[in-house]
Amino acid sequence: MIKKYLILAICGLIFGAFIYGRGIGVEKCKLETAVKNNEFLQQQTKQREKINAEVYHTNMRDVRRVLRAKYTIAE
């Protein structure tokens, strides 16, 4: 009878360790995904800043003023 309880206890411990390890694996996966998403968003932000700086320094903002000066309603 004691052997049955001992075997059940060992099986219970093994099953508990499996469930505990699975939970840790899920949390690690979530953490890894969050870190990758954060890195991706940082790369996008840096790229957007670079593009905005290039557009700002190429005098593209003057296009509207030039078009307004060329094509007015009076003509």
PyMOL commands that set and color helices and strands:
alter all, ss='L'
color gray80, all
select helices_A, chain A and resi 2-56+60-70
alter helices_A, ss='H'
color red, helices_A
deselect
rebuild
show_as cartoon
